[in-house]
Each structure stands twice: as structure tokens, then as C-alpha cells.
Amino acid sequence: MFPYTTFSNPPNEFRGTDFWMLNDALNDAEIAFQIAEMKKQGVASFIARTYIGLKSDYPGPQFKQHMHSIVRSAREHGLKVFIQAGYMPEAVLDLPPEMALRNLTPMPKAEAAGKGEILAEDGDLCFVAVNTNTFVDMLNHDAITFYLKQSYEDMWKDFRDEFGKTILSVWVDEPSYSAAALPWSCAIAPAFRQRWGYDIQPKIPLLYCDRDDYATVRYHYWLVVQDLLKTAYFIQVRDWCRRNNLLFSGHLMAEDTLAMQLLRAGATMPYYKYFDIPGIDYLTAEMNWRHAPLRARSEASGFRQGMYTTPLQCCSAAHQAGQTQILAEMYGVSSENLTLRDQKNMFDHFASFGINHKSVHGIFYSLRGRGKRAYPPHVHYYQPYWQDYKALTDYCARASLFISQGQPVKDLLVIHPLSSAACEYRGPKTPDGQSPDIGRRDTAFRVLERQLVGCQCDFHLGDEDTIAMWGKVARDGQRARFQINCMSYQAVVLPDLKAIATSTLELLERFAASGGAVFVLGETPSLLDGWPHDGIGQRLAKARFVADNAELIDALAGMPKSYTLRSDIDPTAIHVNHRADERYDYFFIFNADCGEPRQLQLTVPVNAAASLLDPYGAAHQPADTAVDAAGSTYAFSVPEGGSVMLLVDRQTPAVPRASQVLPRVVLPLPGPWRVTRRHANALVLEFAQFRKGDTGEFSRTYPILAIQQILSDENYIGPLALRFSFRSAITVSGARLACESPEQQQITLNGQSVAAPQGFFWAKEFQTSKLPDIIAGDNVLEIHRDFQPLSKARSSITSLFENLPGVELEMMAITGDFAVCSHVVPTRSSCVQLHHRFVLQHETGLVDAELTSAGYPFYTGTIALEKEVDIPAGWAGKDASIELSGGKYCVARVVVNDQDQGLICWEPSVLAIKGLRPGKNRIRLELTNTLKNLLGPFHRPKGEYGECWAGYGMPSLPWLGAVDENTRQPIANWHDHREPDTSAWTENYMLVPFGLSAARLSCAL
């Protein structure tokens, strides 16, 4: 039987593993507090990862003592820990030169002397092996043996007693080689000679230049790189983990496109089978969906390859290897305004491919300094929605449990085209630029994947390395099946391949001869094992040759399938994850259209009952069902940007049923609403004047982060004064100042000293001090402190664990009981744009719906909207509900006559309510937002969209106006050229709206 009780209360194994970013000075009491908070909100395991802002002696004894506290506290609360490899493979400190990877770098002969070993010459170019110094040579068995001892064995030897107990896994992040040039290892030349029978060194120029037999040389080179990576790195690391009772987990680098994989990893699919928990990384919230709440930077780019290729690669390889947990690191580099709805949308998208192990990027230990800007969202106790976060973690756990039942049902295998792309890839910094052929191949592959998903074709990708290892022809009754270990397929597609391996071709010949369906899309491969070969087409004589995607999809439509699906509108937005066991079919169905729901009909060719599972864990409901000679047809709705879980029980006959749709009476709830804040309002102080030294004139006004940049560029060390000016139309008593590190500053308001800190505002780093009365008129907050720039990291990647002393100047906030008012500036973005001059005023106590522009531009927390409504007598005891439209909030709690009715977190924004009575009723909507309007970024002219890119070395970049949005070139002295607006900066504030468009009650009569 399906485990309904377990589904309602899913165990920890389905709750994923979240990133806990250790990004400040660690404290054992704080460690215990934060782990207890994670447990309370449904987190079951975490990756203890060092991150930007860490203040410790990593990887020294002090850090390890705190790690012991982490493990001890996790054990006490029943959480599991993933530890990180001591160093990422690209940033290994104290690496002996012979253990470091070299970059195969083309450069003019005149510049080559002393740069490294000259391996080949071609005209005016030399090809030089340049030592990377910090990238461990992942192609070299001895180098990885050294690395394992340093970053695994010695790093974690004091924790061995917890291996396989509290500590489940070693997580490795982005094992990769340098993107600066093609990888070169001392292992390549002998391995190349042994495998292919000729020397690579004289052929090196052909890796960069399209002439002679370049395609053959590149095919051979990249297969050698892949083989060495497998044997030297992935197999060795896997074996070490198994010897130590640990799971090998992690994700690769640059998974999204064919060119990106060759740039950083050589491949991805061949390596996943060596992980115990293979993973992917999808950065940003740029999902390119129709009506997606967080839009993409470029609407013209089409669907991002990473939305499809990345999960398809990993899930295909994992299913073929029989792995049961498939991880996706998600949400990072997006926005603090990633609501619970947005997080669920993204999770559902990846779940529709088979991802069943959610990894939140990230739960940040601290919001101190640049840490608050490092790759949002920041998810933890300081987010206003944290108190309701368990609604999301419980849902994701239920969905993960559901899509982990049974086995994947896949009919089609698409051969992965990476080896063909390798023939066309010229490498980075090539004199001739990138080949247009590989760009066309990437685009064609993305379009094919998207169309197959949109037609609900159940397919996997197959990489030729894994096919060579596990591929065989099997039979399922009278039908031939193309089998790869745990998975088998009734049809195989060759997607316009340039090259094919002999092992693949021989299997396809046997499969087709046995009656299996083989489709050749586009051109027939012309290279066999990299060598030109004219007879491939003849060996595929039993295949069906199709000219384009449309012809292929028409041909696939005529093949047997385990279900059919119909939609009232545009079915291409529907993704289906189908699994089955001896009794049940499990259908996880996702609607990628965030604007419109879908009315679907799913038919299975048997008489079988079906249920729709409640994502909140309540009792399941029978699906509307019709039974005829074709089988059973289930009708249901999938909400916009949402999903359903349909459970089909083949051992229980269907009972035809159709839901009775009763007419409903609608009662609108127009504004105005009475407003009650649950938390203090805030005025952000971001613009200041500064003065170096103890005397002299103050500068013009700058954003505080610009002051940080100006002083750091000057390498100024010494006394610093800051003046923040703001205006109030009223006298305000009892206000507080929230700022970081107040103990390092002398603070006055209008010449009066500010009290010592007591308490904090949302994050513990934002300590609060009581202010003297704010006067009506102009007010000046003055800060005196010492300044020294942050120390420079040895590299961008080492900033993840280096302790970098120095001062970080940060904005501050005045909190209290007041409204913060400015006038709205027209904008084409989805934001509320407010003029940068704000004035404190009295709150009105009433609003229509939108709160950001009604006195709460920086407000963070919960606001209650309340009104009284007359309910007709006939509504008593009837089926009543409330619907919220145009919601701009993270969580809405509905309260009727002081009775809590529950939460609205995502679509459908409808909630059944009880307790209405004839006559006057009090309706209260408690709306909770995110940290976005408090922390920014504020000044991007495009407003709010689904990415917040920066680099480890400069996480504040999206908060600055330093890079032209169109050319991506630096803007010199951007802080002195802020008005008029540039492509990178507007002086005004681009804030996300908060509130809703409309609300209404309805009742079925």
C-alpha cells in the first residue's frame, strides 16, 4: 500500500540537504541556536560550508573545535551533517608544483619564454603548459592521492568516530579545471599514445585551429581527458569515501551547455555514476516561464539550457546507475524576494525531471557585512517568513517521497551529443574565436529537449561512456529494449551527431536488428571513434531517418505509451514525471505557466482508481474519473506554476465520478483596510557624506558602499567620520538605530550621544540602540570610527574560507513607529520606484492594498489588513472560501473572527474558511514579506529580476553602479556619475510591491 501516513509526515530522508553557510566568527552558543532553529523548520541535514566573510583560522584547530560543536549539536537534534572537502580542487593551498594542473595556453612566441614548458609551435604561436599553482591535477592519479590525504584524510581525521553516523557524506563543490585554457597534465601524452596509437604533442595546434584532421584529434583528446578524470579523481574519491563509511556527494561545474562542460569539466554525465548522491547546481531564479514572477535579464535568450539539460543529464545518469537520491542546489544568486511560492515553483520544475533531494542555497549563519549581499536569498531565522517556512519544507518532503516511489518509466533514449561537440570545440582564448558550429549544436540540443518535454515524451539522455560500460540489448516479452544497467528503452534517437563510438553503433545495430526503433535526426555521423568513416549510414540501414524535430515527434507519437495527456490550452507547459511499481503509477505533473492553470485529462489503458494527494498532507481525494474501452481517464486542474500528485492504483477498479460544481456567490472585499504593523517600520540610511581624519570638510553625498570603495581604492587607514542626513515632518520618540558593530563607533544624533546597544533588528548582527528624539525637520546622524580596507583574498575562490580583516561600512536603519513617505516615480519595471528623498510622517492607519508606496518602503515583517464585512444569513454552515488576487507577499495568514484559518503561500490562492456568522464578521489578512526591501539591491534601473550575479571576490557588485548593463564594461568613477541615471544605477529606489490587488469571499449555495 502507498504509505499515506508517512506521506503526511515525511521522514528526514526526503527533506534534502541544505547549505549552511558559515560566514562570520563562529560561536558555540549561536551554533546550537541556529541548528535548533533549522530543526524546528523542517531541515533534516545540512552541508557545513565555509563562505564569504568567515572569520576563523580555517582549516586550523579553532575552526575544527567549532566543527565539533556543529556535529555535537546536530547529533543532539537528530540532524545529519555533510562536511566539505578541505579545499575545492581548484583552490588547493600549499600545492606542490608537480601536483598542480597546467593550462595549455596559446601565446605569441615573443611572450612564451619563462611562462612554462613549450609543447608545440605553430606559425607565430607557441602552446605553453602554464602551471595553475592552485588547481590540483585531477587527471593525475598521484596528485589526487596527495589531495585526498590533505583535504580528506588529514582534514577530518579527528571526526572519524562520527563517519556514517552524524556525518553522512563529504560534499565536493564544483570539481573542475581552469577555464583559462585547455587542461594539460603529465598523464595526457602517455595515455593518449596508449589509447590512440599516435602522439598528441605535434597535433596540439589542431585543438585550437580548424584544419587537417582537427576533429579526429579533438575527439581523441577529450576522451582521454574524460578517462583520466574518471580514474584519477572520481573513482579514487568514491573509493576513499566508501572505505570511510561516507557517501560521495557533490555537483559538477558548468553543467548547462556542451561548450561550458568542455570549458570546465570535460563532461558531466560520465561522472555522475561514481557519486552516491549526484547533484546539480542551478543558479538564479531565471526560469523563463510564462508570467514568471522573477523575470529573466534577457527575454530574448529563450529557455535557459540549465533548466532542461542540467537536470536531464543528472537524472538520466542517476536512474541508469540505480541511484535513489538526486540533489539540486537551487535558489542561489537570485533575490531576497524569492517567496515560498517562487521556491516551490522552482522545486516543482526540477522534481518533474526526477530531482528528489532539495538543497537550499543557502541558510546563512550571518548577515554581517558583505555576507548579506553574497548570493541571496539568505534563508534563516532573520527572514520574516521563517516562522512559516516549515510549510515549504514539509511540502517538498512530501513531493520528494512521492517521486521516489517505484521506478522511472521512460520510453526513449536520446544519445548525448557531447562527443560531437568536442570535435567542434576550439578551447578558450583561441586565436580564431569560438566555432559557430558548437553554438548551433547547443541550440539545437536545447530546442529538442524542450520540445520533447513539452510533448510529454518520457525520455532519458544516454552518454556513450556509460553505454559502453552497461549497454546491452534485452527483451521485454516480444519487444526489444535498449538497456543501460537499471533502465531500458523502446526507442533511441541520434540527434544530428557528427561522431559516434563503435560500442554505441554496434549496440544500435543489434537493437534495430531485434526490432527496436532507432531514429537518426538530421545528418548521419561521419566519424567512428573519431576517425572518418563512410559506412556508418549503411550500418544504420534499419533505422528511420527523420529530417527535423517535427517529423521525429510525429514518429514518436505512433509508438506505444503508458498514458496519454490532453490539456484545455497549450500542453507544452506541462511536465510529467511518471514512475511505477507492481501496483501503482505515480504521476507528478507540473505546470510551467505561472499565469494560467491547466485543465488536464490523463488516460491510462486500464481500469484503475486514482487519487489526488493533498500537498499539505491532509486526506487524499478521489480523482474525477471516466471509464470506457480505452481505459480510465482522470480530470483535474493544475494551478499556475504549480503541480499535482496523481496516484493510480491498478489493483483497484475505478468508480466513475464527476465532481459537482455548485454555483458560488461572491462577496468582494474592497479597500480601504485598517493597517496594523506587527514589527517596527524602518528608514534605511544609505547615503552619507564622509571625512577622512579628525578635521576638514565633508565630501559630497555618496552611497555607503561607494565610500567603502573610494577609501579602499586609496588604501586609506585612519579616522573616519560619516554623516547621514534625513528629514522628518514629525517628532518621533522611542526610535532605535539598527547598525553593525556599534562598539567600534561613536554615534550621535543631532549632537546627542546614542545609547549603548540592546537587542537586535531581525538579524543579530543588526544591533539596536535607543535614539534621542527625532526632531521635525532635518536630522543628522554622525558616526566616528577608524577605517582600514578589507584585506585582499589570495584568489576569488579562497575568499570562501580566508579570514580577511578590515572594516566594512554598511547602511543603517532607523526603526520605530512612523510612516516613511516619498513620491512614486513612473517605471516600466515590476517594481515600485520611489524618489530617493524620504520623509518620516504619521501613519494613516488605512490603505487600499499596496503597502510599499503607502508609508512602508523598507518595512520587513508582517502587516495585518483588517476589515469588517456583513455576511448574509444564508452563508451560515455552508462551504465558504477566501481568494486573494495579485498577491505580493510571501505568506498570507487568514484570520476570521479571531480564528486562524491557515496559510496561503502559493497558487491556488484560495483557502476554505470556517466560523463565518450572519451579520458583522472580522476578516484579517496577516501578510508577511521578505528581507528584500530592507537589504536591496535598490538601484538597478531594470528593477527586480531573477538574478543577482557577482563573484566571490566582489559580492556587492549588484548593489553598485560599477558595470554597464549593456556592454558589461566597468564604469570608471561610477559613484561620481550617478545622475542622470546610467544603465547600471538609478538614484531612486526600486522596491518590490507588498500587498495584494483584491480579495473576495465566496460561498457555495
N, C-alpha and C positions, 0 to 999 in steps of 0.2 A: 504493500500500500504506500501511496505517496505520504511522506511524513508531514501531515498538516500541522501537528503540534510543534514540531521542530521548525517548520516554516514560519510560524507565528513568532517564535523566539529562537532565531538562528544562532547556532553556536559560533564560537570565536573563529573557527577555521574558515568561515565565509566572510569575515569582517575586514579582510585585506590587511595591508601593512603600510602605515603612513610614515612619511618623512618627518622626523622630529629634528628640527634644525637647531643645533647648539651654537648660538651666535652671540654669546656675551660671556661675562665672567660667571662661571658655574658656581652654584651654591647648593649644598645638600638638602637644606630645607625647601628651597624652591624646586629642586628636582622632585622631591616627594610630593609637593603640592601639585605640580604640573602632571605627573603621572596619575595621581588620583583624579584630577580633572578629566584626563583622557579616558580613563576607565569609566567615569560617570557618563560620558557622552558616547559610549559605544565603540571606542577604539580598543582593539584587541592586541595589536602588536605594532611596533614602530622600528624604523631604521634610525639608529642614533648616529646622526651625521653632523660632522663639523661644517660650519658655514661662515659666511662673511660676517666679521665682527667678533669672532671667537677671541676671548682673552684668556689664554692658558699657555702652558708650556708644551702643547701638543708636539710630539706624542710622548711626553715625559711623564714622570711619576705623579705630578699633581693631576694631570688630566686623567690618568688611569685610576686614581683614587675616586674621582668623581664618576668614572665609568662603573666602578664597583658599587657606588651608591645607586646609580641608574639600574644596574642589574638587580640589586637587592630590593629596591622599591618596586621594580617590575614584578619580581617574584612574589612579593607580598600582596600585590593587587591582581595577580594572575595574568599579567601581560607577558608577551614574548618579545624578545629583542633580536634585531638583526644588527650585527656590528659591521662597520665598513672596513674594507681593505685599508691597511695603514696609509698607503699612498695610492692614488689613482695611477694607472700605468703611464699616464702622460706627465706626471709630476712627481717623480721619484727623486728625493733629495739624496745627496751623497752617493750618486750612482757612478760606479767605476766606468771609465770611458769605453772599455771593451764590452760593457753590458748595455750601452746606450744604442738606440736605433740611429741610423744615419739617413739623411734625406738625399735622394738622388736629384741634384739640383742643376738645371742648365744655367750657364752663365757665360758671358764673353771671356775669351781666353785671357784677355788682359787683366781680368779680375780674379782669375782662378787660383793664382799662386797663393799658397798658405791657407786656403779655405778648407782643404780636405784632400782625400785621395781622388785623383783624376782617373775616372774609369773609362772614358771614351771621349773622342773628339769628332766634331762634325762641322766642317767649314770653320766659321769664326766662333763656334760654341764649344765649350767643354762641359762634360757631365761629371759633376763632382759629388762625392759622397761626403756630406757635411754632417758632423756629429750634432745630434739634437741635445745632448747633455742630460736632459731630464726625462725623455721618453724611453722607458725600458724597451729593449729589443724583443718584442712579442713574437718574433719569428725565430728566436734563438733559444733552444732548449736550456742551455746553461744560464742564460740571462734570467729566464723565468724561475729556474731553480733558486738563483740568488734572490730574486724578488719575493718568492714565496717565503723564504726564510726571514727576510727582512720585514715584509709588510703583513705577513700572516703568522708565521711561527713565533718569531721573537716579539712581535707587537702584542699578541694576545695570549702568550703562554700562561700568564697569571690567571686567566679566565677559563682554563681548560675544564675545571670541575663543573662548569655550567654549560659546556657544549652539549647540545642535544637536549637540554633541559630548558632553562630560561632562555639561553642563547640558541636560536634555531639555525641561524644562517650567517654567512659572510656575504655582504652585498658589495658588488663591484659596479661602479658607475662609469659608463662610457669607456670601456677598454678600446683604445684606438691608437693609430699612429698619427703623425703630424700631417696637417693639411697644407703645409708649406711646399711639399714636393712629393714625388713618389717614394714609397718606403724602400730602403736598401739595407739588407742585413748580410753579415758574413755567411749566413746559411743559404742565401739565394742561389749563388752561382753553382755550388756543387749539387744542390737539389735540382736545379734546372737541367744541368748536364745529365744527371742520372735519369730524369724523367723523360726528357725530350731528345737526348742524343746529340745536342749541339750546344755551343757556348752562347750565353746571353750577352756577355760583355761587348763584343763587336756590334751587337744588334741594339744596344741601348738607345741610340738616337731614334730608332723606329718607335719607341714607346711614346715619343713626343711628336713625331713627324709622319704624315700620311704619305708614304711612298714604299715601293717594293713590296715585301711581304709583311707589312706592318701589322695587319690584322692577325696573322698567324703568331707573330712574336708577342703581341699583347695578350692574346688568348692564353698562350703558354705561360707568360709571366704571371698573369693574375691567378691562374690555377695553382701555380707554385706558391704564391703569396698566401692563398687561402689554405692550402695544405699545411704550410708551415705554421700559420696562426692556429689552426686546429690542433696540431700535435704538440706544438711548443707551449701554447698558452691555455687554450680551453680544456684540453684533456688533462694537462698537468694540474690546473686549478681544480677541476672537478674531482680528480683523484685525491688531491690533498684534503678537500672538504669531506669526502667520503671516509677517508682514514680517520678523520677527526670528528665523525658523527655530526657533521654540519651539512646544511643544504647550500648548494651553489646557486646564488640568485644575482640578478642584475639586469641591466639593459645595455644595449649597444649604442654606438654613436652614429648619428646621421642616417637613420633608417629610412627616411622618407622617399628618396628618389634613387634611381640607378646611379646617376652621377655622384650623388652625395655618398652612397655606400662605398664606391670606389675611392672617393676622396679621403675617407677616414677609417674604413673598416674592411675593405676588400670584398665584403659581402655581409649579409646578416643571417639569412635562412640556414646555411650550413652549420652555424654555430649554436643555434637555439637548442638543438638536441642534446647538448652537453650540460645545459643548465638543469637544475631541479625545479627552479621557478623562473622560467624565462620571462623577460619583461620588455616593455616598450616605454618610450617617453614621448608624450605629445604635449608640446609647449604651446602656450597661448590658448585663448578661447575662440580663435578664428575658425569657426566650423563651417562658414559659408552656407549655412542653411537659409532657406527662405524665411524671412522675418526673424532671423536670429536676433536675440536681444543685444548681444555684443557683436557689432558688425566687424567685418574684416577691413584691414587697412586698404587693400586693393580689391574692389569688387570685380575687376576685370580678370583676375587671376584664375577664375573658375574654382572648382573644388580642389582643395589642397591635397597633394599626394599622400601626406601623412595621415589624412583622415581614413584612407582606404588601404593603400599599400602597406603601411606600417602595421596595423592590426592584422591584416590578412596574412602577411608574411609570418608573423609570430604565432598566430592561432593555428595556421596550417601546419607549421613545423611542430608545434606542441602537440596537436592532435595526432599527427603522424607518429610522433615519438611516444605517445601514450601518457604525456604529462597532464596532470589534473589541475594544476594551478597556473594561471597565465596572468601576469601582472601588467597593469598600465599605470605609469606615473602620469598624473594629469592635473590640470588647472594652473600650473606654474607659468609665470611670465604673462599673466593676464591682467587682473584687476581686483582691487579690494571689493569691488561691487559684484563679484561673482556670487549671485544669490543661491539659495538652496535649489531653486528651480533650475538655474543655469548648471549647477553642479550635477543635478540629476539628469538633465538633458545630455550632458557630455558622457556621463557614466552609461546611460542607456544606449547611446550610439556605439560605444565600444563593446558593451555587453551583447549587442546584436551581432557582433562578429565572433564572440566567444570569450572575451576578456572577463574573468571572474574573480580577479584579485585587485581591488581598488587600492591605489597608492596616492594619497593626497600630498601634493607639493604646495605648501607644506605647513606643518604645525611648528610655528617659530617660537623658540624659547623666549625671545626678547624682541621688543620694538625699539631698542636703543639705536640712536644714530642712523647711519646708512642702512642698518638692518631692517628698518621699517620700509625701506624702498627696494630691498633686494628681492626681486622676483615675486611680486604678490600673486595670489592672495595670501595673507597671513591669517591662519585659522587657529584660534585658541581661545582661552578664557576671556581675552580682551575684545573679541568680536561680539557685538550686541546680540547676535543670533545664537551664540554659543549655548545658551540655556535650552534652546530647542534643536540643537544640532543632532541629537540622537534620532530625531525623526528621519533625517537623511541617512545616518549610518545604519539604522535598522532596515530602512528600505533597501539600501544597496546590499546588505547582507542577505535579505530575502531573495532579491533578484539573483545574487551570486549562487545561492543554494539551488534555485530553480534551474539555472543554466548549467549547473554542474551534474544534473541528473542524467542518467542514460549515456548514450554515445552520440557524437555528431552524425547527422545524416547529410552526406554530401554525394552528389551525383557526378560532378565534373571536376577534372583536374586541369589547371592551366599551367603549362611549363613556364617557369620563371625566366625572363629574358636577360638575366644579368650577364651571362657569358657572351651574348651578342653585344650588349652594351660595352663590355670590356674591350671588344675589338675596335670600338669607335672612340674610346676614352683616351684623350691625349695627355691627361695629367694636368696638375695646376702649374701656372706660370709658363705654359708652353708658348714658344715664340709665335705660333700661328693661332693662338686662342682656342677656345673650346670648339669641338666639332659640332656642326648643326645636326648631324645625324643622331647623336645621343640625346639631344634635346627633343627631336621628333619622336624618338623611341620612347622616351619618358612620357611624353604627352599621350601617345597612342596607348601605352600601357595603362595610364591613369583613366583614360576615356573608356577603355574596355572594361576595367574593373568596375567603374561607376555604372556602366550600362548593365553589366551582369548583376550587380547588386540591385539596381532599380527594377530589373525584370524578375527578381526573386529567384535567380539561379543559385542553387546551393553548390558552391564551388570552393575548392582549395587551390592554393598555389603549390607547385612542386619544384624544388631546386634539384639540379642534376646531381649534385654530390650525394644528397640523401637518396635519390632514386638509385644511384649506383650502389649504395650501401644496402638498401632494403627493398628495392623494387622487384616485383615479380608479377607474373600473370596468374590469376586464380580464377575459380569458377564459383558462381552463386547459382546453383541449380543449372539451368541451361544457359545462363548468361556469363560471358567473360567479364572479369573485373581486373582493373589495373590497380595492383595493391602496393602500398608503401607502408610496410610494417602494420600499424594498427588501423589504417584507413584503406578503403578500396573505392574505386570509381568506375562508372559505366562508360565514361567518355573522357577523352583527352584532347586539349586544344594546344596547338603550336602557334603562338601569337607572332607571326611575321618574324621568325627567327633568322638570324644570319649564320649562327653556328649551333651545332648540336654535338653531344658526346656519343661515341659509339655505344656505350652502355645504355643510353636512353633510346637510341634508334633501334637497337636490337630488341629491346622490350616492346617498343611500339609495333615493330614488325610482328612479333608473336601475338601481341594483343589484337591487332587488326586481323591477323590470320585466324584467330579464335572467335571472331565475330564482334570484337569490341569496336566502339565508334572512335575514330581518330579524325580530327578536323585540322586542316592546315589553313590558317588565316593569313592571307597575303602571300608573300614570297616564300618559296621553299628554301630551307637552309642551304648555303653553298659551301660551308666549312664543316668538316668532320674531324673532331678533336683538334680543331684549329687549322687543319690542312685543307686546301681547296679540294673539292670532291664533286664530280659531275653526276654521280649515281644516286644521290640521296632521294631525288624525286621518284626514281624507279622503285626504290626500297619502300617508299610510302604509297605505292600504287593502290593499295586498298583503302587509303584514307580518302576523305571527302575534302576537296579543295573549295574554300569559300573566299569570296573577294573582299568582303568587308564585315563590319560588326553586325549590320542589319541582317545579312544573309546567315551569319553564324547563329544569331539569336532565333531566327526563324527555324533553322535546322534543329536547334536545341529544344524548341517548343514542341516538336513532334516526338520527343523521347519520353519514356515513362517517368512519372514523377510521383512522389508520395503525397502530394497535396496540390491544390490549385487555390489561387487567391484572386479575388476581384475587389476593386475599390470604386467608390462613387466618383472620385475625382483623382487625377494624376497618381497612379500607383507607384511611380518611380521614387516617391518619397518614403516608401515602406521598405524597411529592412526586416528580414526574418532569420532568426536563429532557431533551427529545428534540430531537436535531439530526440532519441527514442530508446526504449528498453523493451523487455519482453511484454510489458503491459501497456505502457503509456507512451504517448507522443507529447513532447514539451515544445511549445511554440512561444518564443519570446519575440514580440513584434513591436517595432519601434517606428514612430512617425517623425521623420526628419524635417517636416514642415512645421515651423513654430508659429505659423499664422492660422492654419485651419486644421480641424480634426478630420479624420477619415472614417467613413462607414465601410466596414470590410465584411466580406463573406469568404470564409475559408472552408474548403471542402476536402474531406478525406474519403478514400474509396471503401469505407467500411461503415457498418452501423455501430457507432460508438458515442457514448455520453461524453460531454465536455463541461468543464468548469472554468470560470474566470476567477483567478486568485486575487484577493484584496491586497494591494501593495502595503497597506497599513497593518496587515496581519489578522484582520477580522475574518469571519467565516467566508468561505468561498461561495460563489453564486453559480448556479447552472447557467450555461450559455443558451441564448435563443437558438433553437435547433430545428432544422427541417430534414426529413429522411426520405430518400427516393432511391431509384435504382442506381444512381451514380454514387450513393453513399450518404454521408452526413454533412450537412452544411451549417456552419455556425456564423451567426451575425453578431457583430459587436462594433463598438466605436473605439478608436484610438485617439486620445486627446492630442492637441497640437504640441509638438515637441515632447510627447510622452510615449508610454509603452503599455502593453498589456501582457499578461502571462496566461496563456490558454493551455489547460491541461486536458488532454484527450485520453479517455480510458477505453481501450479497445476490448476489455473484458466485460464491460457493462453496456448493454444496448441503450441506445439513445431514446429518450422520451421527447417526442416533438413538443415544442413550446414556443410561444411568442409573447414577449412582454407586452403588457397592456399599457399604452401610453395615455395617461389621463390628461385632460386639459388642465392647464395651470393658470391661476390668477396671479398677476404680477403687481407688486406694490413698490414703486420706485422709492429710493431713499436719497432725495436730493440734498445738497448742502443748503445752508451752512451747517457745519458740525462744531460742537464745543470741543476745544482742544485742551488736553492735559498732558504735560510732559511727565515722563517717568524719570528723567535724568536731567542734569543741568544742561542748559544751552551753552554754546561755545562761540567765541570770536577768535579766529585764527590770526595770530600776529606773525606775518611772514616777511613784510618789507621793513627794512631798517636802514638807518644811517650808521656809519662806523667811524671810529677814530683810533689810529694807532698811537700808542704812547699815552702819557697822562695829560697832555695839554695839546692845544691846537684846534683847528676847525674839524667839524664832522663832514663826512662825504655827502654826496647826493644819496638818494634812496635807492637801495638795491634789494632784490630778493636775498634772503639769508643764505641760500646755497651759493649764490653768486659771490657773496662776501667770502664764504669759505674758499671758493675757487680763486678769487683775487689774491687773498692772503697766502694761500698755498703756493700759487704760481710765483709769488715773491719770496717764498720760503721765510715769511715773517715769523719771528719768535719774540714775544713780549706782551706788554699790557694792551688790552683792547677794550674799547667802550662801544656799546651798541645802544641806539635809541629807536624804540618802536613807538610810533605815534598813532593814536586812534581818537575817534570822536564819539561823543555820547550826547544825546538830546535830553538825557535824564540823569539824575543822581542814582547811583547803584551802590547799595550796601551789601556786604556779605559775599562779594565776588571772590573768586580764587584764581590764582595763576598756576597753570599746569606747565611744567618745564622739566627738562632732563638735567641731572647733575646740579641741582641748585646749590649744593655745598661748595661748588667751585666758583660761585658767582656772588657778587654783591648787587642786590636788586632794589631799586626804588621806584615808586610810582608817584609822579608829581613831587619828587623830592623827599617823600616819606619812605622809610625803610619797610620792606616787605617781610612778613613774619617767617619764622622757620617752617620748613615743610611738614605737613601732617596729612597722610592719606595720599591717594593717587587717583588719576582720572583715566579709567579704562585699563591702561597698561601700567604695571608697577613702575616702569621707567618714567612715566609722566607724573612726577610728584607734584602735589598741590600745596600752595601756601595761601593763607588768607591775605587779601589785599586791603589797603586803606580804601575808603570810599572813592568810587569813580565819580568825578565831577561832571556836571553838564558843561559841555564844551570840549576843548582839546585836552587830551591826556597824553602824558609821556611816560613810558616805562623805560628805565635806563638800566643797563647791565654793565658791570665792570668785571673783567676776568683776565686771566692770562691765556695767551694763544700760542700753540705750536701746531704745524701741519701734521696730518697723519703720516706715519712712516710709509714708505713705498714697499709694496709686496715684491718678492723676487720674481713673480710671474703672476699673470691673471689667475691661473688655477691655484697657485699656492695661497692666494688670498682667502681660500676656503678654510685654511687652518692656521695661518700665520697670525700671531699676536702683533697688531700694528698700533703702537701707542700714538697719542696725539689728541687734538681737540676736534670735536665735530660740532659745528654751530647748527642749531636746529630751530625751526619755528616754535612758537609757544602758543598757548591758548588761554584766553580769559574765560572762565566758566561761571555761570550764575543764572539768575532769574531775570531775563531780558529778552527782547527780540533783536535780531541782527538784520538791518534793513539796507537795501540798495535798490537800484532800479534795473529792470530786466533789459538786456541788450539783445536785439534780434540775432538769430543764428540759424544756420541750416542744419546744424548737428542735432542729435537727440538730447543734448544737454540743456540745462537752464544756464544761460550765460548772464552773469551779474557784473555790473560795474565794480571795479576794484576798491572803491571808497565806500566803506560800510559805516553805519551809524547805529549805536545802541538806542533802542526805544522801548516803550512799554509794549507788552504783548496784547493783542486784541482779544484773545480768547476764542475767536471764531475763525474758521477757514472754510473754503468751499471743498477743496480736495488736495491741491498741490501745496506741499509744505516748504519745499526748499526756498521758493521765492516769497513765502509768507512770513519771513522772520526767522527761518531755521536753515540757513545755507550750509552751516558746518555741523549741524546737530547730528549727534550719534546716539542711538539708543531707541527707545520705544516711545511713541506718541499715541495716546488714546483719542480717537474720534468718537464722540458720543452724541446721540440724539434720541428724542422720544418719538414714537410712532403709534398711531391708532391702528389696532388690529381688529378687523371685523369679527363678529361673534362666530361666524361660520367656520373660522380657521381653527378653532379650538380642537385639539386632538387629531388634527389632520397632518398629512405629510408636508412639512414646510421646509424650506431651504433658503439660504442666502447666497447670492452670487456677487462677486467683486469683479469689476471690469477695469482693464487698463492699469493693473496693479504695478506700482513702482515701489516695491518693498521687498524685503527678504522673507519675512514671516508675518502672517496676519492671524491674530488670535481673536476669535469671535466670542463675545460675552452677551448673553440675553438675560435681562433681569437678574444680573449678578451671578448667573450660572454659566460656567465655562463650557462652551460648545465644541472647542477643539481648534485645530490649526488649519490654515490654508497656506501651503508652501509652494505648490506648483499646480499646473493645469491637471484637471479642470478646476477652476477657481469657484467651486460650488461646495457648500457644506450643509448637510442636513442639520436642522436645529430643532430643539425641543423647548418646552416651557413658555411658549407664547400664550398669552391670555387675552380675552376680549378687552378692548379699551387701550389704555396707555401702557406701552412697553418701552423699556430702555434697551437700546442697541448700542453696544460699544465694540469698536474695532481697534484692537491694540496692534499698531503697525510698528514693526522693527526693521531698521535698515542695517547698513554695514559701516565699516570704517572709511569708506571711500571719500566722503565729503569732508572728513576730518584730516585725512592724510594725503589726499591728492593721488596722482598729479593733477594740478589745477589749470595749467596754462597751455595745454596743447590745443592749437586752433581747431583741429579736427574733432576735439572733444573726446568722448568715451568710445573706445573701440576695443577689440578683443585681444590686444597685445600691449605689453609694457616692456619692450626689449631694452636690454642694456648689456653689460658684460660684467663678469665677476670683478674686474678691476674698477668699474665705474657704474655701480648700480643706480646712481642718482640721475643718470642721463635723461630718462623721460621727464624728469622734473625741471630740466634746464631747457634753454632755447639755443643749445650749442651746435645742433646739427640740422642742416637744411632738409626738410621733409621730402623735397623733390629730387635734389641731387645727391643726398646723403653725404655731402661735404661739410666739414666744420665751418662754423660761422665765427670769424675772428671777433673777439671782444663783444660777444653777443649781448652781454649784460649792459653795455653802453648803447645798444641799438635796439631797444625793446619797443619803442613807439615811433611810427605806427607798427602794427603787428607784422611779424615775419611769418614764414611758413612753419616755423618751429615754436613761436611764442605769441601769446596774447596776454596783455597786461590784466585783462579781465579774468574772471573766474568761471571755468567751465565745470559745472557741477551736475551731478545726476539728479533727476527729479525724485521726489519722495511723496508718496501718497497713492491716490487711485483716481480713475476717471469717473466711475459710477458704482453704485451699489443698489441692489434690489432684493426684496423678499418675494418669494413665490410660494404658492400653496396648491396642491392637487385637490380638486373638489369633486 
